Amino acid sequence: MTNIAPDTFRIAVAQLNPVVGDVAGNLALARQARADAARAGADLVLFTELFIAGYPPEDLVLKPAFVAACARAVEELAVDTADGGPGVVVGTPLRRDSGLHNSLVVLDGGAVVAERHKLDLPNYGEFDEKRVFQPGPHMPGPVNFRGVRLGLPICEDIWGELGVCETLAESGAEILLVPNGSPYYRGKLDQRQQVVIRQTIESGLPIVYANQLGGQDELVFDGASFAINADRTLAFQMPQFEAACALTTWRRSGEGRWACIDGPLAAIPEREEADYSACMLGLRDYVDKNGFRDVVLGFSGGIDSAICATIAVDALGPERVRCVMMPYRYTSADSLKDAEDCARALRVRYDTVPIFEPVDGFVEALAPHFGGAVEGVTAENLQSRARGTILMAISNRFGSMVVTTGNKSEMSVGYATLYGDMNGGFNPIKDLYKMQVYALARWRNGAVPSGALGPSGLVIPQNIIDKAPSAELRPDQTDQDSLPPYPVLDDILECLVEGEMGVDAIVARGHDRDTVHRVEHLLYVAEYKRRQAAPGVKITKKNFGRDRRYPITNRFRDRT
């Protein structure tokens, strides 16, 4: 290929949905994207971080056979570029004398023409790359690709303080192309753009930020790839939560500076729509990538199961969702009606399996050992565990994945039953506080997110939103019998979990000290339950599991 400097350069940005470990499938995705880009006239296709492996591969990269499979896929993709079509920048793990690296390769003319290794390995929050990778052995220089000098930092290289972008500019780079695996949390896109603008100011170069799409266990990668011109204007914006391969056209000015003159400008979802879309994509990919045919969930007539059923229908289609009402003597007539109305609005299969006989059977069997009385929390949890057993039986018989429906407020304080309502394979609202669940329900009743397979209109009956939440495990029960009002509880929990704030600081916000102490205590003693909970979509900056890692055995309480 020629190295004469062109005046126009066409970059196809491949914002695709790889599957961790599916090396052959990811290679096929890359080949299809390259073929599409070739027809569009692209010079280069930019893929995302560790695309060949899928991201994050975690300890899978410690298996030599997996790294070798990725290397073979890269070799095959390199051979494809002998056809004279677009070159490729693609992420892959590489083992070299300097160690195992999170790397990218540049492919052109039938060969691997360059390699670059990630320098700044993140080791915070959901990231744990220092566990499995070694940093690149030296500061990378630019790559001359068909006459354009490309700087190729990888994800965290532009977030940290190592000066990678500035060094590339000083070494003669003209454009920075950055492959990323940046997971979603609320407000993350604004944060990414601020990071890129800062690096644009420091380097004086335009930056293309290519981000992965798709759900991977708890993480959702939202795409939303973009570029910032050297003058700090938005060069292009790709859609969020949607796969795309976008052609962008760049032109060199008389002063030798590159600027994007043509590219997409997609609208970005607002707060509730973005959170809802993340939950939907995370559930869809967890179900589909793990080979489940359909899902089943307990349907109580309450807000949590209603929003989970709605997300499931939007993600998978109503024909793949089964809702099961499991009434007992404390189930209200309102709940029976609300659940049936919601199931009808969502057009899902709706079954009723009463739990009188199994619960009463447990009570009868246990009564002689309990002095004749089975009551209190023991009796309440028997109801929840009977329901959990029924759902798991349906799962065993039909191969359906059980969707868990507990919100972050309940998971924080242990307002959930192990081996009961906590049963299941995945929880789409695990990282949403109760008031956020209500906000999403109201939003969904007035809108349908892009890519949703469910119906429009009032899919969650207004009575479900308006009525006082209740587990209905005893007569006239409401959640507020055991917990502070949810607006109070949620604010205290956000301070404790996301903010890591002390009790004094939380009290200074207007909260009662005894209430804060009680919530802090409940948060700590429920850690053992959360360790046994199903995974769920990360929505906030600090979710349970990947981000917040507290000990189960913990006697500390903030009482200063």
HUTAPE-V109438 format. One record per residue. N is the residue number from 0. RES is the residue in one letter. SS is DSSP state (alpha for helix, beta for strand, coil for the rest). PSI is psi in radians with two decimals (999 if undefined). Layout:
# HUTAPE-V109438
n = [N & N]
res = [RES & RES]
ss = [SS & SS]
psi = [PSI & PSI]
This chain:
# HUTAPE-V109438
n = [0 & 1 & 2 & 3 & 4 & 5 & 6 & 7 & 8 & 9 & 10 & 11 & 12 & 13 & 14 & 15 & 16 & 17 & 18 & 19 & 20 & 21 & 22 & 23 & 24 & 25 & 26 & 27 & 28 & 29 & 30 & 31 & 32 & 33 & 34 & 35 & 36 & 37 & 38 & 39 & 40 & 41 & 42 & 43 & 44 & 45 & 46 & 47 & 48 & 49 & 50 & 51 & 52 & 53 & 54 & 55 & 56 & 57 & 58 & 59 & 60 & 61 & 62 & 63 & 64 & 65 & 66 & 67 & 68 & 69 & 70 & 71 & 72 & 73 & 74 & 75 & 76 & 77 & 78 & 79 & 80 & 81 & 82 & 83 & 84 & 85 & 86 & 87 & 88 & 89 & 90 & 91 & 92 & 93 & 94 & 95 & 96 & 97 & 98 & 99 & 100 & 101 & 102 & 103 & 104 & 105 & 106 & 107 & 108 & 109 & 110 & 111 & 112 & 113 & 114 & 115 & 116 & 117 & 118 & 119 & 120 & 121 & 122 & 123 & 124 & 125 & 126 & 127 & 128 & 129 & 130 & 131 & 132 & 133 & 134 & 135 & 136 & 137 & 138 & 139 & 140 & 141 & 142 & 143 & 144 & 145 & 146 & 147 & 148 & 149 & 150 & 151 & 152 & 153 & 154 & 155 & 156 & 157 & 158 & 159 & 160 & 161 & 162 & 163 & 164 & 165 & 166 & 167 & 168 & 169 & 170 & 171 & 172 & 173 & 174 & 175 & 176 & 177 & 178 & 179 & 180 & 181 & 182 & 183 & 184 & 185 & 186 & 187 & 188 & 189 & 190 & 191 & 192 & 193 & 194 & 195 & 196 & 197 & 198 & 199 & 200 & 201 & 202 & 203 & 204 & 205 & 206 & 207 & 208 & 209 & 210 & 211 & 212 & 213 & 214 & 215 & 216 & 217 & 218 & 219 & 220 & 221 & 222 & 223 & 224 & 225 & 226 & 227 & 228 & 229 & 230 & 231 & 232 & 233 & 234 & 235 & 236 & 237 & 238 & 239 & 240 & 241 & 242 & 243 & 244 & 245 & 246 & 247 & 248 & 249 & 250 & 251 & 252 & 253 & 254 & 255 & 256 & 257 & 258 & 259 & 260 & 261 & 262 & 263 & 264 & 265 & 266 & 267 & 268 & 269 & 270 & 271 & 272 & 273 & 274 & 275 & 276 & 277 & 278 & 279 & 280 & 281 & 282 & 283 & 284 & 285 & 286 & 287 & 288 & 289 & 290 & 291 & 292 & 293 & 294 & 295 & 296 & 297 & 298 & 299 & 300 & 301 & 302 & 303 & 304 & 305 & 306 & 307 & 308 & 309 & 310 & 311 & 312 & 313 & 314 & 315 & 316 & 317 & 318 & 319 & 320 & 321 & 322 & 323 & 324 & 325 & 326 & 327 & 328 & 329 & 330 & 331 & 332 & 333 & 334 & 335 & 336 & 337 & 338 & 339 & 340 & 341 & 342 & 343 & 344 & 345 & 346 & 347 & 348 & 349 & 350 & 351 & 352 & 353 & 354 & 355 & 356 & 357 & 358 & 359 & 360 & 361 & 362 & 363 & 364 & 365 & 366 & 367 & 368 & 369 & 370 & 371 & 372 & 373 & 374 & 375 & 376 & 377 & 378 & 379 & 380 & 381 & 382 & 383 & 384 & 385 & 386 & 387 & 388 & 389 & 390 & 391 & 392 & 393 & 394 & 395 & 396 & 397 & 398 & 399 & 400 & 401 & 402 & 403 & 404 & 405 & 406 & 407 & 408 & 409 & 410 & 411 & 412 & 413 & 414 & 415 & 416 & 417 & 418 & 419 & 420 & 421 & 422 & 423 & 424 & 425 & 426 & 427 & 428 & 429 & 430 & 431 & 432 & 433 & 434 & 435 & 436 & 437 & 438 & 439 & 440 & 441 & 442 & 443 & 444 & 445 & 446 & 447 & 448 & 449 & 450 & 451 & 452 & 453 & 454 & 455 & 456 & 457 & 458 & 459 & 460 & 461 & 462 & 463 & 464 & 465 & 466 & 467 & 468 & 469 & 470 & 471 & 472 & 473 & 474 & 475 & 476 & 477 & 478 & 479 & 480 & 481 & 482 & 483 & 484 & 485 & 486 & 487 & 488 & 489 & 490 & 491 & 492 & 493 & 494 & 495 & 496 & 497 & 498 & 499 & 500 & 501 & 502 & 503 & 504 & 505 & 506 & 507 & 508 & 509 & 510 & 511 & 512 & 513 & 514 & 515 & 516 & 517 & 518 & 519 & 520 & 521 & 522 & 523 & 524 & 525 & 526 & 527 & 528 & 529 & 530 & 531 & 532 & 533 & 534 & 535 & 536 & 537 & 538 & 539 & 540 & 541 & 542 & 543 & 544 & 545 & 546 & 547 & 548 & 549 & 550 & 551 & 552 & 553 & 554 & 555 & 556 & 557 & 558 & 559]
res = [M & T & N & I & A & P & D & T & F & R & I & A & V & A & Q & L & N & P & V & V & G & D & V & A & G & N & L & A & L & A & R & Q & A & R & A & D & A & A & R & A & G & A & D & L & V & L & F & T & E & L & F & I & A & G & Y & P & P & E & D & L & V & L & K & P & A & F & V & A & A & C & A & R & A & V & E & E & L & A & V & D & T & A & D & G & G & P & G & V & V & V & G & T & P & L & R & R & D & S & G & L & H & N & S & L & V & V & L & D & G & G & A & V & V & A & E & R & H & K & L & D & L & P & N & Y & G & E & F & D & E & K & R & V & F & Q & P & G & P & H & M & P & G & P & V & N & F & R & G & V & R & L & G & L & P & I & C & E & D & I & W & G & E & L & G & V & C & E & T & L & A & E & S & G & A & E & I & L & L & V & P & N & G & S & P & Y & Y & R & G & K & L & D & Q & R & Q & Q & V & V & I & R & Q & T & I & E & S & G & L & P & I & V & Y & A & N & Q & L & G & G & Q & D & E & L & V & F & D & G & A & S & F & A & I & N & A & D & R & T & L & A & F & Q & M & P & Q & F & E & A & A & C & A & L & T & T & W & R & R & S & G & E & G & R & W & A & C & I & D & G & P & L & A & A & I & P & E & R & E & E & A & D & Y & S & A & C & M & L & G & L & R & D & Y & V & D & K & N & G & F & R & D & V & V & L & G & F & S & G & G & I & D & S & A & I & C & A & T & I & A & V & D & A & L & G & P & E & R & V & R & C & V & M & M & P & Y & R & Y & T & S & A & D & S & L & K & D & A & E & D & C & A & R & A & L & R & V & R & Y & D & T & V & P & I & F & E & P & V & D & G & F & V & E & A & L & A & P & H & F & G & G & A & V & E & G & V & T & A & E & N & L & Q & S & R & A & R & G & T & I & L & M & A & I & S & N & R & F & G & S & M & V & V & T & T & G & N & K & S & E & M & S & V & G & Y & A & T & L & Y & G & D & M & N & G & G & F & N & P & I & K & D & L & Y & K & M & Q & V & Y & A & L & A & R & W & R & N & G & A & V & P & S & G & A & L & G & P & S & G & L & V & I & P & Q & N & I & I & D & K & A & P & S & A & E & L & R & P & D & Q & T & D & Q & D & S & L & P & P & Y & P & V & L & D & D & I & L & E & C & L & V & E & G & E & M & G & V & D & A & I & V & A & R & G & H & D & R & D & T & V & H & R & V & E & H & L & L & Y & V & A & E & Y & K & R & R & Q & A & A & P & G & V & K & I & T & K & K & N & F & G & R & D & R & R & Y & P & I & T & N & R & F & R & D & R & T]
ss = [coil & coil & coil & coil & coil & coil & coil & beta & beta & beta & beta & beta & beta & beta & beta & coil & coil & coil & coil & coil & coil & coil & alpha & alpha & alpha & alpha & alpha & alpha & alpha & alpha & alpha & alpha & alpha & alpha & alpha & alpha & alpha & alpha & alpha & alpha & coil & coil & coil & beta & beta & beta & coil & coil & coil & coil & coil & coil & coil & coil & coil & coil & coil & alpha & alpha & alpha & alpha & alpha & coil & alpha & alpha & alpha & alpha & alpha & alpha & alpha & alpha & alpha & alpha & alpha & alpha & alpha & alpha & alpha & alpha & alpha & alpha & alpha & alpha & coil & coil & coil & beta & beta & beta & beta & beta & beta & beta & beta & beta & beta & coil & coil & beta & beta & beta & beta & beta & beta & beta & beta & beta & beta & coil & coil & beta & beta & beta & beta & beta & beta & beta & coil & coil & coil & coil & coil & coil & coil & coil & coil & coil & coil & alpha & alpha & alpha & coil & coil & coil & coil & coil & coil & coil & coil & coil & coil & coil & beta & beta & beta & coil & coil & beta & beta & beta & beta & coil & coil & beta & alpha & alpha & alpha & alpha & coil & coil & coil & coil & coil & alpha & alpha & alpha & alpha & alpha & alpha & alpha & coil & coil & coil & coil & beta & beta & beta & beta & beta & beta & coil & coil & beta & coil & coil & coil & coil & alpha & alpha & alpha & alpha & alpha & alpha & alpha & alpha & alpha & alpha & alpha & alpha & alpha & alpha & alpha & alpha & coil & coil & beta & beta & beta & beta & beta & beta & coil & beta & beta & beta & beta & coil & coil & beta & beta & beta & beta & beta & coil & coil & beta & beta & beta & coil & coil & coil & coil & coil & beta & beta & beta & beta & coil & coil & beta & coil & coil & coil & beta & beta & beta & beta & beta & beta & beta & beta & beta & coil & coil & coil & coil & coil & beta & beta & beta & beta & beta & coil & coil & beta & coil & coil & coil & coil & coil & alpha & alpha & alpha & alpha & alpha & alpha & alpha & alpha & alpha & alpha & alpha & alpha & alpha & alpha & alpha & alpha & alpha & alpha & alpha & coil & coil & coil & coil & coil & beta & beta & beta & beta & coil & coil & coil & coil & alpha & alpha & alpha & alpha & alpha & alpha & alpha & alpha & alpha & alpha & alpha & alpha & alpha & alpha & coil & alpha & alpha & alpha & beta & beta & beta & beta & beta & coil & coil & coil & coil & coil & coil & coil & alpha & alpha & alpha & alpha & alpha & alpha & alpha & alpha & alpha & alpha & alpha & alpha & alpha & alpha & coil & coil & beta & beta & beta & beta & coil & coil & coil & alpha & alpha & alpha & alpha & alpha & alpha & alpha & alpha & alpha & alpha & alpha & alpha & coil & coil & coil & coil & coil & coil & coil & coil & alpha & alpha & alpha & alpha & alpha & alpha & alpha & alpha & alpha & alpha & alpha & alpha & alpha & alpha & alpha & alpha & alpha & alpha & alpha & alpha & alpha & alpha & alpha & coil & coil & beta & beta & beta & coil & coil & coil & coil & alpha & alpha & alpha & alpha & alpha & alpha & coil & coil & coil & coil & coil & coil & coil & coil & coil & coil & coil & coil & beta & beta & coil & coil & coil & coil & coil & coil & alpha & alpha & alpha & alpha & alpha & alpha & alpha & alpha & alpha & alpha & alpha & alpha & alpha & coil & coil & coil & coil & coil & coil & coil & coil & coil & coil & coil & coil & coil & coil & coil & alpha & alpha & alpha & alpha & alpha & coil & coil & coil & coil & coil & coil & coil & coil & coil & coil & coil & coil & alpha & alpha & alpha & coil & coil & coil & coil & alpha & alpha & alpha & alpha & alpha & alpha & alpha & alpha & alpha & alpha & alpha & alpha & coil & coil & coil & coil & coil & alpha & alpha & alpha & alpha & alpha & coil & coil & coil & coil & coil & alpha & alpha & alpha & alpha & alpha & alpha & alpha & alpha & alpha & alpha & alpha & alpha & alpha & coil & alpha & alpha & alpha & alpha & coil & coil & coil & coil & beta & beta & coil & coil & coil & coil & coil & coil & coil & beta & coil & coil & coil & beta & coil & coil & coil & coil & coil & coil & coil & coil & coil & coil & coil & coil]
psi = [2.60 & 2.56 & 0.27 & 2.28 & 2.13 & 2.91 & -0.30 & 2.43 & 2.19 & 2.08 & 2.14 & 2.16 & 2.04 & 1.74 & 1.52 & 3.10 & 1.44 & 2.89 & 2.21 & 2.22 & -0.25 & 1.28 & -0.77 & -0.74 & -0.70 & -0.65 & -0.73 & -0.71 & -0.77 & -0.73 & -0.72 & -0.73 & -0.69 & -0.70 & -0.75 & -0.73 & -0.62 & -0.74 & -0.51 & -0.13 & 0.40 & 2.60 & -0.51 & 2.50 & 2.18 & 2.03 & 3.10 & 3.11 & 2.30 & 0.67 & -0.72 & -0.66 & -0.52 & 2.55 & 2.40 & 2.35 & -0.23 & -2.40 & -0.09 & -0.54 & -0.14 & -0.16 & 1.97 & -0.61 & -0.60 & -0.80 & -0.67 & -0.67 & -0.69 & -0.72 & -0.71 & -0.68 & -0.71 & -0.73 & -0.72 & -0.74 & -0.62 & -0.74 & -0.65 & -0.56 & -0.03 & -0.14 & 0.00 & 0.01 & -2.79 & 2.57 & 3.08 & 2.38 & 2.07 & 2.49 & 2.50 & 2.63 & 2.46 & 2.30 & 2.15 & 3.11 & -0.49 & -0.02 & -2.94 & 2.20 & 2.59 & 1.90 & 2.99 & 2.73 & 2.59 & 2.14 & 2.31 & 2.53 & 0.46 & 0.16 & 2.90 & 1.97 & -0.25 & 2.68 & 2.53 & 2.52 & 2.44 & 2.30 & -0.80 & 1.75 & 2.04 & 2.50 & 0.91 & 2.82 & -2.19 & -0.10 & 2.48 & 0.76 & -0.45 & -0.31 & -0.58 & -0.36 & 2.74 & 2.53 & 2.73 & 2.57 & -0.29 & 2.85 & 2.27 & 2.60 & 3.03 & 2.81 & 2.25 & 1.85 & 1.86 & 0.71 & -0.02 & 2.22 & 1.89 & 2.27 & 2.39 & 1.14 & 2.73 & 1.99 & -1.75 & -0.35 & -0.46 & -0.14 & -0.53 & -2.87 & 0.46 & -0.17 & 0.50 & -0.81 & -0.76 & -0.70 & -0.72 & -0.71 & -0.76 & -0.41 & 0.02 & 0.14 & 2.57 & -0.57 & 2.46 & 2.13 & 2.11 & 1.86 & 2.39 & 2.66 & 1.37 & 1.89 & 2.75 & 2.44 & 2.89 & 2.17 & 0.08 & -0.64 & -0.75 & -0.69 & -0.75 & -0.80 & -0.62 & -0.69 & -0.79 & -0.71 & -0.72 & -0.74 & -0.55 & -0.74 & -0.76 & -0.61 & -0.43 & 0.26 & 2.66 & 2.59 & 2.25 & 2.15 & 1.80 & 2.10 & 2.51 & 2.73 & 2.63 & 2.84 & 2.41 & 1.76 & -2.10 & -0.35 & 2.51 & 2.17 & 2.12 & 0.09 & -2.07 & 0.66 & 2.64 & 3.05 & 2.62 & 2.20 & 2.90 & -0.45 & 0.18 & 0.24 & 2.69 & 2.06 & -0.78 & 2.81 & 2.07 & 2.83 & 2.71 & 2.42 & 0.31 & 2.42 & 2.49 & 2.65 & 1.80 & 2.32 & 2.24 & 2.44 & 2.28 & 2.48 & 2.44 & 2.28 & 3.06 & -0.43 & 0.07 & 0.17 & 2.46 & 2.48 & 2.55 & 2.21 & -0.15 & 2.25 & 2.95 & 2.69 & 1.34 & 2.56 & 2.50 & 2.34 & 2.59 & -3.07 & -1.09 & -0.73 & -0.70 & -0.81 & -0.78 & -0.76 & -0.64 & -0.78 & -0.74 & -0.84 & -0.71 & -0.76 & -0.78 & -0.84 & -0.60 & -0.76 & -0.88 & -0.75 & -0.40 & 0.11 & 0.36 & 2.44 & -0.70 & -3.08 & 2.78 & 2.54 & 2.64 & 2.37 & 1.83 & -0.23 & 0.14 & 3.05 & -0.67 & -0.84 & -0.53 & -0.79 & -0.62 & -0.72 & -0.69 & -0.78 & -0.74 & -0.74 & -0.76 & -0.61 & -0.68 & -0.35 & 2.56 & -0.48 & -0.21 & 0.23 & 2.26 & 2.18 & 2.38 & 2.03 & 2.26 & 1.38 & 2.67 & -3.04 & -0.30 & -0.02 & 2.17 & 2.79 & -0.63 & -0.78 & -0.72 & -0.79 & -0.78 & -0.74 & -0.78 & -0.72 & -0.72 & -0.76 & -0.69 & -0.73 & -0.61 & -0.23 & 0.66 & 2.87 & 2.34 & 2.05 & 2.65 & 2.15 & 1.66 & 2.59 & 0.30 & -0.92 & -0.85 & -0.72 & -0.82 & -0.56 & -0.74 & -0.79 & -0.78 & -0.71 & -0.56 & -0.40 & -0.79 & -0.46 & -0.16 & 0.35 & 0.42 & -0.11 & 2.21 & 1.83 & -3.11 & -2.58 & -0.60 & -0.84 & -0.68 & -0.77 & -0.46 & -0.67 & -0.84 & -0.70 & -0.53 & -0.75 & -0.75 & -0.67 & -0.71 & -0.78 & -0.71 & -0.54 & -0.75 & -0.72 & -0.80 & -0.72 & -0.70 & -0.05 & 0.24 & 2.53 & 2.33 & 2.20 & 2.19 & 2.58 & 0.32 & 2.41 & 3.03 & -0.57 & -0.84 & -0.74 & -0.54 & -0.76 & 0.13 & 0.37 & 1.12 & 2.75 & 2.05 & 2.40 & 0.30 & -1.89 & -0.18 & -0.13 & 2.56 & 3.04 & -0.46 & 2.55 & 1.87 & -0.31 & 0.34 & -0.52 & 0.38 & 2.18 & 2.85 & -0.77 & -0.50 & -0.60 & -0.80 & -0.73 & -0.70 & -0.65 & -0.78 & -0.73 & -0.79 & -0.52 & -0.32 & 0.04 & 2.82 & 2.13 & 2.73 & 2.34 & 0.00 & 2.51 & 0.02 & 3.02 & 2.86 & 3.08 & -2.89 & 1.55 & -0.38 & 1.93 & 2.48 & -0.55 & -0.55 & -0.67 & -0.63 & -0.56 & 2.75 & 2.30 & 2.49 & 2.45 & -0.29 & 0.89 & -0.06 & 2.92 & 2.35 & 0.54 & 2.48 & 2.76 & -0.60 & -0.08 & -0.54 & -0.34 & 2.74 & 2.83 & 2.47 & -0.67 & -0.66 & -0.86 & -0.81 & -0.70 & -0.75 & -0.76 & -0.72 & -0.68 & -0.75 & -0.72 & -1.11 & -0.67 & -0.29 & 0.68 & 2.66 & 2.87 & -0.77 & -0.74 & -0.61 & -0.72 & -0.63 & -0.29 & -0.07 & 0.12 & 2.62 & 2.32 & -0.76 & -0.66 & -0.75 & -0.77 & -0.75 & -0.78 & -0.71 & -0.76 & -0.82 & -0.68 & -0.79 & -0.77 & -0.21 & 0.06 & -0.66 & -0.54 & -0.78 & -0.53 & -0.36 & 0.17 & 2.73 & 2.65 & 2.79 & 2.89 & 2.30 & 2.14 & -0.65 & 3.03 & -0.39 & 1.75 & 2.93 & 2.33 & -1.47 & -0.66 & -0.94 & 1.97 & 1.53 & 2.66 & 2.62 & -0.87 & 1.92 & 1.96 & 0.00 & 2.35 & 2.43 & 1.66 & 0.40 & 999]
